[in-house]
């Protein structure tokens, strides 16, 4: 009931034009980059309610801006192809299938963390079934009951009800189920987790040595802020932008200077993003490691990304130059990647597939 009230309140504030003002106050530029906080106490419970209210009516979680689709198609897709994947969907399906083994294996169990509306899981289930898997089940974990119900409805409508199940739980307090799952998935959900240590220990326990943890994550600075060395590159490009490109859709302001916003202040967005990779390196081994991106995030994300039109030559050329600067700085080690596709295992004997790229440890950006 309280979640529903907060959701209605959010809609009302938006209609009154007050939501951008509140966001300007909440997301004001920080300096330390997102305090991690605790997964206990009244502050955590309040943020959890706000998080549920924010997503309760959201039907499209993984929305993609046109300029983001342009960048991904031109630069991320060839990177995936160099690893043998034809698309991001192909990455998920092939890595999951490799972990599940033969399609004839009975009762394969998959856990997906932070599933939301389960649209990603439904698509994966369709792909796995087309590959011959018939007895698997994906348990979709999320704290938001409204979103999980939408996911179950979508699965039934697609004829996949037997393959999709709802698991309502808070991944900050989930203790695992030893040996229960062959595969655990995290699609842009780990950067919402406060208790990463507890969750990663639970994942390791539930997988066992032969299991696989497959992720697509943001691993940059807490709150999705820029570290100083990346901020310098952002500001260099920012001054080139005409005013209409600097209009921030989140705060409703046209920013003369780039605002290094801390997105974790209001909820859990990027709450411990910078801790994800170092903790994974400590606890797991990587069988596949694909890091990429950093500075480009600012120009293709929800803030000013919608201001760019890939049909305009100037817009494409600008994004191409930002990407080139990103690649050069990443190659030189001047900045660290903020995006990661990986398959991880508790089995320390596996070798890491990252041809021509840096190792997981080399991509860790230490706060100091």
Helices and strands as residue ranges (DSSP letters): H 2-15, H 19-26, H 41-56, H 66-71, I 72-76, H 77-82, H 88-100, E 109-113, H 119-130, E 137-142, H 145-157, G 161-163, E 164-168, E 183-187, G 190-192, H 196-207, E 212-218, G 222-224, H 228-238, G 243-246, E 247-248, E 253-254, H 273-283, E 285-292, H 296-300, G 305-307, H 313-332, E 339-345, G 361-363
